Amino acid sequence: MKLDDLCATFQSLAFPRLGERAHPERQAVLDARAQVFTAVADDEFLADCIDRELRLIEEGRLRRGLSPFFTLPELGIHFTFGYWSPGMTPGPHEHTAWTITAVCRNWLEVLTYNREESYRRRGLVPKNRFEAPAGKVGYIYDPCIHEPRNTSDEWSLSLHIVSPRDGERPADQPEPLPVLQSASGVPVAGDAHPFTSVLIARQRERYLRLLTRILLKMHVAAAPALLARCFGLASSATRRLIQRSARVPVEGVQPDSTWRLARTHRDLVLTHRHRDNHVALDVETPNGPRQAFVSGASAREAVGLITREVIIDVDVLPGSLTAEERAAIGEALEQTGLFTRVRGEG
Ligand SMILES: [Fe+2]
């Protein structure tokens, strides 16, 4: 099954057109959910979604809440991936229109709350707890409050298919409970700060790492080309995973002849501090300086250069460093999101 096939399903079922002030019948959501169940069991479908997701990652925007990789034009229905680090939860939140959610990889645990009682008592009243392993597809029809969490030690990936009306306040409760988290993707104050580029780089790398791990286990025709795209976008560590796998033709994963990194934003302010036998690299954030990483005193000269230069060559960082130590600094710079690989050279 392809993404287009699932979209055709939504078109053929009785979902309201975009802009219509209506919700679909429950049966339409149930019928769609049955098709989503078939879709997420099919790696062709998932690869198709990852293709769209990589386009979204390429746009390089900071994501808050759910960011759709695809929106059905006539129906306004959003398709979004959810990335769940170990232990992660968005907190208790409310859905006010239909949604269909599938766990694609690993698992989630979901707490639900009694919405009516919670509003009546002005506090969350637990109702249920259930486990959602990969392949499970749930749906919401009436407004509901829930709290999913990744209770495992591995990352999880979920697919959310969401009504364009989710988030509208329902007539019965015009104001949300204060304890509920907003799922809004609206930019917040500070998004124009150079440090936002660091957050974007960190987010991109985390998402690419998970997508890469998933693609490496997929045996569908589209996987090698998608892995080659991940290779082009990812950090050195993720690139190594792809190269070692030998899943991509060599021409798609040519190593660069030099390991050159560029500061993720020209105006990013980096400083360093020396203490005892260590040197710390700090980055200026909207909330003041934050430590990005610490290295041994032998890295003092290299870290000094990193605070001054916009482009650096990892292999020739100054100081009495071994090749492994230079590589460790290069990887730390990429993992912290302060620097990213310069593309298209070498
Ligand atoms: Fe949710």
py3Dmol code that shows the C-alpha trace and the ligand (Angstrom):
import py3Dmol

protein = """\
ATOM      1  CA  MET A   1       0.000   0.000   0.000  1.00  0.00           C
ATOM      2  CA  LYS A   2       1.172   3.537  -0.787  1.00  0.00           C
ATOM      3  CA  LEU A   3       0.322   6.823   0.870  1.00  0.00           C
ATOM      4  CA  ASP A   4      -1.781   7.661  -2.208  1.00  0.00           C
ATOM      5  CA  ASP A   5      -3.882   4.541  -1.613  1.00  0.00           C
ATOM      6  CA  LEU A   6      -4.678   5.576   1.933  1.00  0.00           C
ATOM      7  CA  CYS A   7      -5.483   9.093   0.748  1.00  0.00           C
ATOM      8  CA  ALA A   8      -7.898   7.604  -1.806  1.00  0.00           C
ATOM      9  CA  THR A   9      -9.583   5.773   1.082  1.00  0.00           C
ATOM     10  CA  PHE A  10     -10.177   9.041   2.915  1.00  0.00           C
ATOM     11  CA  GLN A  11     -11.503  10.601  -0.305  1.00  0.00           C
ATOM     12  CA  SER A  12     -13.933   7.716  -0.807  1.00  0.00           C
ATOM     13  CA  LEU A  13     -15.249   7.763   2.762  1.00  0.00           C
ATOM     14  CA  ALA A  14     -17.687  10.399   3.960  1.00  0.00           C
ATOM     15  CA  PHE A  15     -15.233  12.894   5.463  1.00  0.00           C
ATOM     16  CA  PRO A  16     -16.294  16.554   5.352  1.00  0.00           C
ATOM     17  CA  ARG A  17     -14.574  18.857   2.858  1.00  0.00           C
ATOM     18  CA  LEU A  18     -12.084  21.374   4.191  1.00  0.00           C
ATOM     19  CA  GLY A  19     -13.965  24.371   5.589  1.00  0.00           C
ATOM     20  CA  GLU A  20     -17.226  22.495   6.196  1.00  0.00           C
ATOM     21  CA  ARG A  21     -18.341  22.977   9.785  1.00  0.00           C
ATOM     22  CA  ALA A  22     -18.929  19.278  10.319  1.00  0.00           C
ATOM     23  CA  HIS A  23     -17.327  16.170  11.778  1.00  0.00           C
ATOM     24  CA  PRO A  24     -17.437  12.794   9.974  1.00  0.00           C
ATOM     25  CA  GLU A  25     -19.674   9.992  11.194  1.00  0.00           C
ATOM     26  CA  ARG A  26     -18.007   7.600  13.654  1.00  0.00           C
ATOM     27  CA  GLN A  27     -18.264   4.802  11.073  1.00  0.00           C
ATOM     28  CA  ALA A  28     -16.141   6.765   8.567  1.00  0.00           C
ATOM     29  CA  VAL A  29     -13.383   7.107  11.186  1.00  0.00           C
ATOM     30  CA  LEU A  30     -13.634   3.381  12.008  1.00  0.00           C
ATOM     31  CA  ASP A  31     -13.417   2.448   8.315  1.00  0.00           C
ATOM     32  CA  ALA A  32     -10.391   4.719   7.871  1.00  0.00           C
ATOM     33  CA  ARG A  33      -8.771   3.231  10.961  1.00  0.00           C
ATOM     34  CA  ALA A  34      -9.092  -0.280   9.486  1.00  0.00           C
ATOM     35  CA  GLN A  35      -7.211   0.910   6.395  1.00  0.00           C
ATOM     36  CA  VAL A  36      -4.529   2.589   8.533  1.00  0.00           C
ATOM     37  CA  PHE A  37      -4.036  -0.750  10.317  1.00  0.00           C
ATOM     38  CA  THR A  38      -3.251  -2.394   6.964  1.00  0.00           C
ATOM     39  CA  ALA A  39      -1.115   0.544   5.856  1.00  0.00           C
ATOM     40  CA  VAL A  40       1.246   0.675   8.843  1.00  0.00           C
ATOM     41  CA  ALA A  41       1.918  -3.057   8.568  1.00  0.00           C
ATOM     42  CA  ASP A  42       3.279  -2.396   5.066  1.00  0.00           C
ATOM     43  CA  ASP A  43       6.836  -1.032   4.794  1.00  0.00           C
ATOM     44  CA  GLU A  44       6.035   0.343   1.305  1.00  0.00           C
ATOM     45  CA  PHE A  45       3.589   2.692   2.981  1.00  0.00           C
ATOM     46  CA  LEU A  46       5.989   3.656   5.751  1.00  0.00           C
ATOM     47  CA  ALA A  47       8.800   4.304   3.233  1.00  0.00           C
ATOM     48  CA  ASP A  48       6.417   6.546   1.308  1.00  0.00           C
ATOM     49  CA  CYS A  49       5.698   8.529   4.482  1.00  0.00           C
ATOM     50  CA  ILE A  50       9.431   8.772   5.276  1.00  0.00           C
ATOM     51  CA  ASP A  51      10.008  10.185   1.777  1.00  0.00           C
ATOM     52  CA  ARG A  52       7.610  13.042   2.628  1.00  0.00           C
ATOM     53  CA  GLU A  53       9.085  13.380   6.109  1.00  0.00           C
ATOM     54  CA  LEU A  54      12.594  13.850   4.696  1.00  0.00           C
ATOM     55  CA  ARG A  55      11.287  16.744   2.597  1.00  0.00           C
ATOM     56  CA  LEU A  56       9.982  18.335   5.799  1.00  0.00           C
ATOM     57  CA  ILE A  57      13.340  17.787   7.537  1.00  0.00           C
ATOM     58  CA  GLU A  58      15.093  19.359   4.539  1.00  0.00           C
ATOM     59  CA  GLU A  59      13.107  22.549   5.124  1.00  0.00           C
ATOM     60  CA  GLY A  60      15.093  22.990   8.348  1.00  0.00           C
ATOM     61  CA  ARG A  61      12.405  24.477  10.584  1.00  0.00           C
ATOM     62  CA  LEU A  62      12.104  24.086  14.342  1.00  0.00           C
ATOM     63  CA  ARG A  63       9.204  21.788  15.202  1.00  0.00           C
ATOM     64  CA  ARG A  64       6.987  22.260  18.186  1.00  0.00           C
ATOM     65  CA  GLY A  65       4.047  19.904  18.590  1.00  0.00           C
ATOM     66  CA  LEU A  66       3.034  17.858  15.592  1.00  0.00           C
ATOM     67  CA  SER A  67       4.306  19.070  12.192  1.00  0.00           C
ATOM     68  CA  PRO A  68       2.504  17.441   9.248  1.00  0.00           C
ATOM     69  CA  PHE A  69       4.610  15.905   6.487  1.00  0.00           C
ATOM     70  CA  PHE A  70       1.483  15.838   4.352  1.00  0.00           C
ATOM     71  CA  THR A  71      -1.967  17.436   4.338  1.00  0.00           C
ATOM     72  CA  LEU A  72      -4.774  16.070   2.166  1.00  0.00           C
ATOM     73  CA  PRO A  73      -5.693  19.100   0.034  1.00  0.00           C
ATOM     74  CA  GLU A  74      -9.484  18.777  -0.240  1.00  0.00           C
ATOM     75  CA  LEU A  75     -10.037  17.412   3.268  1.00  0.00           C
ATOM     76  CA  GLY A  76      -7.356  19.214   5.273  1.00  0.00           C
ATOM     77  CA  ILE A  77      -6.448  15.981   7.103  1.00  0.00           C
ATOM     78  CA  HIS A  78      -2.904  16.093   8.532  1.00  0.00           C
ATOM     79  CA  PHE A  79      -0.373  13.242   8.481  1.00  0.00           C
ATOM     80  CA  THR A  80       2.382  13.569  11.068  1.00  0.00           C
ATOM     81  CA  PHE A  81       5.130  11.448  12.590  1.00  0.00           C
ATOM     82  CA  GLY A  82       5.672  11.469  16.352  1.00  0.00           C
ATOM     83  CA  TYR A  83       9.233  10.843  17.593  1.00  0.00           C
ATOM     84  CA  TRP A  84       9.489   9.524  21.147  1.00  0.00           C
ATOM     85  CA  SER A  85      12.784   9.377  22.984  1.00  0.00           C
ATOM     86  CA  PRO A  86      12.946   6.938  25.941  1.00  0.00           C
ATOM     87  CA  GLY A  87      10.722   8.257  28.737  1.00  0.00           C
ATOM     88  CA  MET A  88       9.274  11.051  26.643  1.00  0.00           C
ATOM     89  CA  THR A  89       5.708  12.293  27.115  1.00  0.00           C
ATOM     90  CA  PRO A  90       4.015  15.442  25.808  1.00  0.00           C
ATOM     91  CA  GLY A  91       2.070  15.516  29.088  1.00  0.00           C
ATOM     92  CA  PRO A  92      -1.705  15.283  29.442  1.00  0.00           C
ATOM     93  CA  HIS A  93      -3.485  16.973  26.555  1.00  0.00           C
ATOM     94  CA  GLU A  94      -6.882  17.140  24.957  1.00  0.00           C
ATOM     95  CA  HIS A  95      -8.047  16.215  21.465  1.00  0.00           C
ATOM     96  CA  THR A  96     -11.237  17.934  20.433  1.00  0.00           C
ATOM     97  CA  ALA A  97     -11.882  16.214  17.081  1.00  0.00           C
ATOM     98  CA  TRP A  98     -11.209  12.783  15.568  1.00  0.00           C
ATOM     99  CA  THR A  99      -7.669  11.417  15.308  1.00  0.00           C
ATOM    100  CA  ILE A 100      -6.212   8.065  14.274  1.00  0.00           C
ATOM    101  CA  THR A 101      -2.867   7.115  15.827  1.00  0.00           C
ATOM    102  CA  ALA A 102      -0.662   4.165  14.918  1.00  0.00           C
ATOM    103  CA  VAL A 103       2.504   3.008  16.653  1.00  0.00           C
ATOM    104  CA  CYS A 104       4.899   2.247  13.789  1.00  0.00           C
ATOM    105  CA  ARG A 105       7.996   1.131  15.719  1.00  0.00           C
ATOM    106  CA  ASN A 106       8.648   0.090  19.329  1.00  0.00           C
ATOM    107  CA  TRP A 107       5.815   1.047  21.681  1.00  0.00           C
ATOM    108  CA  LEU A 108       3.943   3.578  23.806  1.00  0.00           C
ATOM    109  CA  GLU A 109       1.899   3.476  26.972  1.00  0.00           C
ATOM    110  CA  VAL A 110      -1.250   5.598  27.062  1.00  0.00           C
ATOM    111  CA  LEU A 111      -3.050   6.963  30.103  1.00  0.00           C
ATOM    112  CA  THR A 112      -6.561   8.243  29.522  1.00  0.00           C
ATOM    113  CA  TYR A 113      -8.546  10.546  31.780  1.00  0.00           C
ATOM    114  CA  ASN A 114     -12.262  10.832  32.430  1.00  0.00           C
ATOM    115  CA  ARG A 115     -12.860  14.105  30.605  1.00  0.00           C
ATOM    116  CA  GLU A 116     -16.261  14.942  32.049  1.00  0.00           C
ATOM    117  CA  GLU A 117     -15.164  14.277  35.633  1.00  0.00           C
ATOM    118  CA  SER A 118     -11.861  16.081  35.090  1.00  0.00           C
ATOM    119  CA  TYR A 119     -13.666  19.251  33.989  1.00  0.00           C
ATOM    120  CA  ARG A 120     -16.192  18.913  36.797  1.00  0.00           C
ATOM    121  CA  ARG A 121     -13.520  18.527  39.498  1.00  0.00           C
ATOM    122  CA  ARG A 122     -11.061  20.924  37.799  1.00  0.00           C
ATOM    123  CA  GLY A 123      -8.326  18.299  37.986  1.00  0.00           C
ATOM    124  CA  LEU A 124      -7.298  15.180  36.078  1.00  0.00           C
ATOM    125  CA  VAL A 125      -9.294  12.045  36.901  1.00  0.00           C
ATOM    126  CA  PRO A 126      -7.559   8.875  35.594  1.00  0.00           C
ATOM    127  CA  LYS A 127      -9.645   6.398  33.643  1.00  0.00           C
ATOM    128  CA  ASN A 128      -7.523   3.799  31.854  1.00  0.00           C
ATOM    129  CA  ARG A 129      -4.007   2.698  31.057  1.00  0.00           C
ATOM    130  CA  PHE A 130      -3.166   0.620  28.022  1.00  0.00           C
ATOM    131  CA  GLU A 131      -0.137  -0.494  26.095  1.00  0.00           C
ATOM    132  CA  ALA A 132       0.277   0.303  22.437  1.00  0.00           C
ATOM    133  CA  PRO A 133       2.882  -1.919  20.743  1.00  0.00           C
ATOM    134  CA  ALA A 134       4.003  -1.462  17.128  1.00  0.00           C
ATOM    135  CA  GLY A 135       1.112  -2.102  14.748  1.00  0.00           C
ATOM    136  CA  LYS A 136      -1.563  -0.988  17.196  1.00  0.00           C
ATOM    137  CA  VAL A 137      -3.916   1.631  15.775  1.00  0.00           C
ATOM    138  CA  GLY A 138      -6.142   3.645  18.063  1.00  0.00           C
ATOM    139  CA  TYR A 139      -8.677   6.328  17.350  1.00  0.00           C
ATOM    140  CA  ILE A 140     -10.420   9.182  19.104  1.00  0.00           C
ATOM    141  CA  TYR A 141     -13.876  10.308  18.113  1.00  0.00           C
ATOM    142  CA  ASP A 142     -15.358  12.319  20.973  1.00  0.00           C
ATOM    143  CA  PRO A 143     -13.185  14.922  22.728  1.00  0.00           C
ATOM    144  CA  CYS A 144     -10.797  13.171  25.083  1.00  0.00           C
ATOM    145  CA  ILE A 145      -7.853  13.760  27.418  1.00  0.00           C
ATOM    146  CA  HIS A 146      -4.906  11.396  27.271  1.00  0.00           C
ATOM    147  CA  GLU A 147      -1.211  11.165  28.069  1.00  0.00           C
ATOM    148  CA  PRO A 148       0.952   8.868  25.939  1.00  0.00           C
ATOM    149  CA  ARG A 149       4.475   8.036  27.102  1.00  0.00           C
ATOM    150  CA  ASN A 150       7.365   6.016  25.773  1.00  0.00           C
ATOM    151  CA  THR A 151       8.081   3.827  28.782  1.00  0.00           C
ATOM    152  CA  SER A 152      10.765   1.808  26.979  1.00  0.00           C
ATOM    153  CA  ASP A 153      14.540   2.300  26.614  1.00  0.00           C
ATOM    154  CA  GLU A 154      14.334   2.683  22.836  1.00  0.00           C
ATOM    155  CA  TRP A 155      12.977   5.391  20.556  1.00  0.00           C
ATOM    156  CA  SER A 156       9.439   4.940  19.229  1.00  0.00           C
ATOM    157  CA  LEU A 157       7.832   6.238  16.044  1.00  0.00           C
ATOM    158  CA  SER A 158       4.113   6.923  15.725  1.00  0.00           C
ATOM    159  CA  LEU A 159       1.882   8.096  12.883  1.00  0.00           C
ATOM    160  CA  HIS A 160      -0.885  10.598  13.610  1.00  0.00           C
ATOM    161  CA  ILE A 161      -3.712  11.249  11.175  1.00  0.00           C
ATOM    162  CA  VAL A 162      -5.551  14.242  12.491  1.00  0.00           C
ATOM    163  CA  SER A 163      -8.767  16.120  11.741  1.00  0.00           C
ATOM    164  CA  PRO A 164      -8.249  19.748  10.632  1.00  0.00           C
ATOM    165  CA  ARG A 165     -10.651  20.651  13.462  1.00  0.00           C
ATOM    166  CA  ASP A 166      -8.563  19.120  16.251  1.00  0.00           C
ATOM    167  CA  GLY A 167      -7.683  21.930  18.663  1.00  0.00           C
ATOM    168  CA  GLU A 168     -10.922  23.875  18.168  1.00  0.00           C
ATOM    169  CA  ARG A 169     -12.600  24.471  21.492  1.00  0.00           C
ATOM    170  CA  PRO A 170     -15.754  22.343  21.802  1.00  0.00           C
ATOM    171  CA  ALA A 171     -19.048  23.998  22.796  1.00  0.00           C
ATOM    172  CA  ASP A 172     -19.272  22.107  26.127  1.00  0.00           C
ATOM    173  CA  GLN A 173     -15.920  23.428  27.434  1.00  0.00           C
ATOM    174  CA  PRO A 174     -14.892  26.743  25.851  1.00  0.00           C
ATOM    175  CA  GLU A 175     -11.805  26.980  28.111  1.00  0.00           C
ATOM    176  CA  PRO A 176      -9.300  24.119  28.504  1.00  0.00           C
ATOM    177  CA  LEU A 177      -8.350  22.831  31.949  1.00  0.00           C
ATOM    178  CA  PRO A 178      -5.281  24.788  33.115  1.00  0.00           C
ATOM    179  CA  VAL A 179      -3.368  21.536  33.730  1.00  0.00           C
ATOM    180  CA  LEU A 180      -3.556  20.521  30.047  1.00  0.00           C
ATOM    181  CA  GLN A 181      -0.602  21.004  27.710  1.00  0.00           C
ATOM    182  CA  SER A 182      -1.132  22.870  24.499  1.00  0.00           C
ATOM    183  CA  ALA A 183      -0.198  20.919  21.365  1.00  0.00           C
ATOM    184  CA  SER A 184       0.253  24.195  19.485  1.00  0.00           C
ATOM    185  CA  GLY A 185       3.099  24.549  16.992  1.00  0.00           C
ATOM    186  CA  VAL A 186       3.097  28.336  17.228  1.00  0.00           C
ATOM    187  CA  PRO A 187       6.597  29.874  17.357  1.00  0.00           C
ATOM    188  CA  VAL A 188       7.560  31.265  20.743  1.00  0.00           C
ATOM    189  CA  ALA A 189       9.598  34.320  21.751  1.00  0.00           C
ATOM    190  CA  GLY A 190      13.272  33.568  21.172  1.00  0.00           C
ATOM    191  CA  ASP A 191      12.801  31.652  17.906  1.00  0.00           C
ATOM    192  CA  ALA A 192      14.744  34.369  16.052  1.00  0.00           C
ATOM    193  CA  HIS A 193      17.797  33.832  18.329  1.00  0.00           C
ATOM    194  CA  PRO A 194      20.834  32.193  16.646  1.00  0.00           C
ATOM    195  CA  PHE A 195      20.574  29.360  19.189  1.00  0.00           C
ATOM    196  CA  THR A 196      17.343  28.240  17.458  1.00  0.00           C
ATOM    197  CA  SER A 197      19.556  26.924  14.651  1.00  0.00           C
ATOM    198  CA  VAL A 198      21.257  24.684  17.214  1.00  0.00           C
ATOM    199  CA  LEU A 199      17.895  23.319  18.353  1.00  0.00           C
ATOM    200  CA  ILE A 200      16.932  22.658  14.731  1.00  0.00           C
ATOM    201  CA  ALA A 201      20.215  20.822  14.095  1.00  0.00           C
ATOM    202  CA  ARG A 202      19.779  18.681  17.232  1.00  0.00           C
ATOM    203  CA  GLN A 203      16.179  17.846  16.337  1.00  0.00           C
ATOM    204  CA  ARG A 204      17.106  16.995  12.753  1.00  0.00           C
ATOM    205  CA  GLU A 205      19.881  14.686  13.865  1.00  0.00           C
ATOM    206  CA  ARG A 206      17.666  12.835  16.379  1.00  0.00           C
ATOM    207  CA  TYR A 207      14.933  12.334  13.790  1.00  0.00           C
ATOM    208  CA  LEU A 208      17.359  11.263  11.070  1.00  0.00           C
ATOM    209  CA  ARG A 209      18.996   8.760  13.423  1.00  0.00           C
ATOM    210  CA  LEU A 210      15.659   7.061  14.129  1.00  0.00           C
ATOM    211  CA  LEU A 211      14.541   7.100  10.488  1.00  0.00           C
ATOM    212  CA  THR A 212      17.926   5.680   9.470  1.00  0.00           C
ATOM    213  CA  ARG A 213      17.662   2.833  11.977  1.00  0.00           C
ATOM    214  CA  ILE A 214      14.166   2.042  10.692  1.00  0.00           C
ATOM    215  CA  LEU A 215      15.188   2.189   7.033  1.00  0.00           C
ATOM    216  CA  LEU A 216      18.201  -0.055   7.657  1.00  0.00           C
ATOM    217  CA  LYS A 217      15.804  -2.845   8.658  1.00  0.00           C
ATOM    218  CA  MET A 218      13.406  -2.294   5.767  1.00  0.00           C
ATOM    219  CA  HIS A 219      13.584  -4.428   2.670  1.00  0.00           C
ATOM    220  CA  VAL A 220      11.620  -2.374   0.188  1.00  0.00           C
ATOM    221  CA  ALA A 221      12.789  -0.966  -3.120  1.00  0.00           C
ATOM    222  CA  ALA A 222      12.709   2.635  -1.896  1.00  0.00           C
ATOM    223  CA  ALA A 223      14.940   2.088   1.170  1.00  0.00           C
ATOM    224  CA  PRO A 224      18.421   2.541  -0.416  1.00  0.00           C
ATOM    225  CA  ALA A 225      17.478   5.884  -2.011  1.00  0.00           C
ATOM    226  CA  LEU A 226      15.932   7.104   1.250  1.00  0.00           C
ATOM    227  CA  LEU A 227      19.051   6.041   3.159  1.00  0.00           C
ATOM    228  CA  ALA A 228      21.168   7.969   0.653  1.00  0.00           C
ATOM    229  CA  ARG A 229      19.082  11.071   1.431  1.00  0.00           C
ATOM    230  CA  CYS A 230      19.553  10.489   5.177  1.00  0.00           C
ATOM    231  CA  PHE A 231      23.282  10.167   4.506  1.00  0.00           C
ATOM    232  CA  GLY A 232      23.305  13.568   2.822  1.00  0.00           C
ATOM    233  CA  LEU A 233      21.567  15.253   5.769  1.00  0.00           C
ATOM    234  CA  ALA A 234      22.913  13.429   8.818  1.00  0.00           C
ATOM    235  CA  SER A 235      25.893  13.790  11.155  1.00  0.00           C
ATOM    236  CA  SER A 236      29.101  11.802  10.808  1.00  0.00           C
ATOM    237  CA  ALA A 237      27.905   9.229  13.382  1.00  0.00           C
ATOM    238  CA  THR A 238      24.676   8.463  11.496  1.00  0.00           C
ATOM    239  CA  ARG A 239      26.526   8.453   8.171  1.00  0.00           C
ATOM    240  CA  ARG A 240      28.805   5.753   9.563  1.00  0.00           C
ATOM    241  CA  LEU A 241      25.799   3.579  10.412  1.00  0.00           C
ATOM    242  CA  ILE A 242      24.648   3.823   6.797  1.00  0.00           C
ATOM    243  CA  GLN A 243      28.095   3.174   5.332  1.00  0.00           C
ATOM    244  CA  ARG A 244      28.706   0.130   7.546  1.00  0.00           C
ATOM    245  CA  SER A 245      25.383  -1.380   6.570  1.00  0.00           C
ATOM    246  CA  ALA A 246      26.376  -1.519   2.882  1.00  0.00           C
ATOM    247  CA  ARG A 247      22.683  -1.042   2.078  1.00  0.00           C
ATOM    248  CA  VAL A 248      23.286   1.898  -0.224  1.00  0.00           C
ATOM    249  CA  PRO A 249      25.270   1.737  -3.486  1.00  0.00           C
ATOM    250  CA  VAL A 250      28.731   3.191  -2.861  1.00  0.00           C
ATOM    251  CA  GLU A 251      28.170   6.190  -5.140  1.00  0.00           C
ATOM    252  CA  GLY A 252      25.285   7.291  -2.893  1.00  0.00           C
ATOM    253  CA  VAL A 253      27.456   7.398   0.232  1.00  0.00           C
ATOM    254  CA  GLN A 254      30.785   8.806  -0.863  1.00  0.00           C
ATOM    255  CA  PRO A 255      32.800   9.918   2.163  1.00  0.00           C
ATOM    256  CA  ASP A 256      34.076  13.487   2.001  1.00  0.00           C
ATOM    257  CA  SER A 257      37.828  13.806   1.661  1.00  0.00           C
ATOM    258  CA  THR A 258      37.851  16.367   4.483  1.00  0.00           C
ATOM    259  CA  TRP A 259      35.775  16.572   7.672  1.00  0.00           C
ATOM    260  CA  ARG A 260      34.730  20.191   7.505  1.00  0.00           C
ATOM    261  CA  LEU A 261      32.155  21.673   9.870  1.00  0.00           C
ATOM    262  CA  ALA A 262      30.280  24.977   9.734  1.00  0.00           C
ATOM    263  CA  ARG A 263      28.738  26.839  12.655  1.00  0.00           C
ATOM    264  CA  THR A 264      24.960  26.310  12.398  1.00  0.00           C
ATOM    265  CA  HIS A 265      24.410  30.084  12.613  1.00  0.00           C
ATOM    266  CA  ARG A 266      27.025  32.719  11.842  1.00  0.00           C
ATOM    267  CA  ASP A 267      25.992  34.817  14.851  1.00  0.00           C
ATOM    268  CA  LEU A 268      26.055  31.970  17.348  1.00  0.00           C
ATOM    269  CA  VAL A 269      28.206  33.087  20.310  1.00  0.00           C
ATOM    270  CA  LEU A 270      30.651  30.496  21.664  1.00  0.00           C
ATOM    271  CA  THR A 271      33.012  31.004  24.590  1.00  0.00           C
ATOM    272  CA  HIS A 272      35.339  28.764  26.567  1.00  0.00           C
ATOM    273  CA  ARG A 273      36.419  28.366  30.164  1.00  0.00           C
ATOM    274  CA  HIS A 274      39.461  26.616  31.605  1.00  0.00           C
ATOM    275  CA  ARG A 275      39.319  24.851  34.914  1.00  0.00           C
ATOM    276  CA  ASP A 276      41.829  22.425  36.398  1.00  0.00           C
ATOM    277  CA  ASN A 277      42.503  19.904  33.652  1.00  0.00           C
ATOM    278  CA  HIS A 278      39.442  20.658  31.586  1.00  0.00           C
ATOM    279  CA  VAL A 279      38.189  23.085  29.020  1.00  0.00           C
ATOM    280  CA  ALA A 280      34.466  23.791  28.648  1.00  0.00           C
ATOM    281  CA  LEU A 281      32.757  25.145  25.550  1.00  0.00           C
ATOM    282  CA  ASP A 282      29.729  27.342  26.277  1.00  0.00           C
ATOM    283  CA  VAL A 283      27.024  28.555  23.913  1.00  0.00           C
ATOM    284  CA  GLU A 284      24.912  31.677  24.328  1.00  0.00           C
ATOM    285  CA  THR A 285      21.191  30.821  24.512  1.00  0.00           C
ATOM    286  CA  PRO A 286      18.141  33.116  24.982  1.00  0.00           C
ATOM    287  CA  ASN A 287      18.466  32.209  28.700  1.00  0.00           C
ATOM    288  CA  GLY A 288      22.163  32.957  29.008  1.00  0.00           C
ATOM    289  CA  PRO A 289      25.265  30.825  28.432  1.00  0.00           C
ATOM    290  CA  ARG A 290      24.971  27.034  28.637  1.00  0.00           C
ATOM    291  CA  GLN A 291      27.753  24.452  28.692  1.00  0.00           C
ATOM    292  CA  ALA A 292      27.818  22.514  25.413  1.00  0.00           C
ATOM    293  CA  PHE A 293      30.658  20.100  26.176  1.00  0.00           C
ATOM    294  CA  VAL A 294      33.784  19.558  28.271  1.00  0.00           C
ATOM    295  CA  SER A 295      37.099  18.184  27.082  1.00  0.00           C
ATOM    296  CA  GLY A 296      40.552  17.528  28.507  1.00  0.00           C
ATOM    297  CA  ALA A 297      43.143  20.311  28.793  1.00  0.00           C
ATOM    298  CA  SER A 298      44.887  19.060  25.625  1.00  0.00           C
ATOM    299  CA  ALA A 299      41.854  20.375  23.693  1.00  0.00           C
ATOM    300  CA  ARG A 300      42.383  23.944  24.981  1.00  0.00           C
ATOM    301  CA  GLU A 301      43.885  25.267  21.754  1.00  0.00           C
ATOM    302  CA  ALA A 302      41.322  23.466  19.579  1.00  0.00           C
ATOM    303  CA  VAL A 303      38.370  24.747  21.611  1.00  0.00           C
ATOM    304  CA  GLY A 304      39.817  28.266  21.467  1.00  0.00           C
ATOM    305  CA  LEU A 305      39.851  28.038  17.677  1.00  0.00           C
ATOM    306  CA  ILE A 306      36.288  26.661  17.632  1.00  0.00           C
ATOM    307  CA  THR A 307      35.039  29.755  19.529  1.00  0.00           C
ATOM    308  CA  ARG A 308      36.576  32.033  16.869  1.00  0.00           C
ATOM    309  CA  GLU A 309      36.030  30.294  13.545  1.00  0.00           C
ATOM    310  CA  VAL A 310      32.834  29.787  11.558  1.00  0.00           C
ATOM    311  CA  ILE A 311      34.295  26.915   9.499  1.00  0.00           C
ATOM    312  CA  ILE A 312      36.680  24.360  10.951  1.00  0.00           C
ATOM    313  CA  ASP A 313      38.571  21.348   9.596  1.00  0.00           C
ATOM    314  CA  VAL A 314      38.334  18.638  12.234  1.00  0.00           C
ATOM    315  CA  ASP A 315      41.368  16.692  10.980  1.00  0.00           C
ATOM    316  CA  VAL A 316      43.720  19.631  11.524  1.00  0.00           C
ATOM    317  CA  LEU A 317      42.419  21.038  14.818  1.00  0.00           C
ATOM    318  CA  PRO A 318      45.430  22.581  16.615  1.00  0.00           C
ATOM    319  CA  GLY A 319      47.101  21.209  19.736  1.00  0.00           C
ATOM    320  CA  SER A 320      48.769  17.969  20.741  1.00  0.00           C
ATOM    321  CA  LEU A 321      45.746  15.791  19.973  1.00  0.00           C
ATOM    322  CA  THR A 322      45.511  12.290  18.587  1.00  0.00           C
ATOM    323  CA  ALA A 323      43.342  11.603  15.533  1.00  0.00           C
ATOM    324  CA  GLU A 324      40.806   9.947  17.862  1.00  0.00           C
ATOM    325  CA  GLU A 325      40.678  13.010  20.102  1.00  0.00           C
ATOM    326  CA  ARG A 326      40.116  15.290  17.105  1.00  0.00           C
ATOM    327  CA  ALA A 327      37.361  12.974  15.895  1.00  0.00           C
ATOM    328  CA  ALA A 328      35.748  12.997  19.364  1.00  0.00           C
ATOM    329  CA  ILE A 329      35.680  16.814  19.318  1.00  0.00           C
ATOM    330  CA  GLY A 330      34.218  16.795  15.785  1.00  0.00           C
ATOM    331  CA  GLU A 331      31.484  14.358  16.822  1.00  0.00           C
ATOM    332  CA  ALA A 332      30.703  16.381  19.953  1.00  0.00           C
ATOM    333  CA  LEU A 333      30.334  19.540  17.858  1.00  0.00           C
ATOM    334  CA  GLU A 334      27.891  17.738  15.568  1.00  0.00           C
ATOM    335  CA  GLN A 335      25.919  16.064  18.358  1.00  0.00           C
ATOM    336  CA  THR A 336      25.501  19.338  20.261  1.00  0.00           C
ATOM    337  CA  GLY A 337      24.163  20.963  17.079  1.00  0.00           C
ATOM    338  CA  LEU A 338      26.715  23.806  17.274  1.00  0.00           C
ATOM    339  CA  PHE A 339      28.303  22.770  13.979  1.00  0.00           C
ATOM    340  CA  THR A 340      27.061  20.710  11.057  1.00  0.00           C
ATOM    341  CA  ARG A 341      28.870  19.090   8.156  1.00  0.00           C
ATOM    342  CA  VAL A 342      29.623  21.269   5.180  1.00  0.00           C
ATOM    343  CA  ARG A 343      27.890  19.524   2.281  1.00  0.00           C
ATOM    344  CA  GLY A 344      28.962  19.068  -1.277  1.00  0.00           C
ATOM    345  CA  GLU A 345      32.718  19.323  -0.746  1.00  0.00           C
ATOM    346  CA  GLY A 346      35.498  16.810  -0.765  1.00  0.00           C
TER     347      GLY A 346
END
"""
ligand_1 = """\
1
LIG
Fe -2.503 12.983 21.719
"""
view = py3Dmol.view(width=600, height=400)
view.addModel(protein, "pdb")
view.setStyle({"model": 0}, {"cartoon": {"style": "trace"}})
view.addModel(ligand_1, "xyz")
view.setStyle({"model": 1}, {"stick": {}})
view.zoomTo()
view.show()
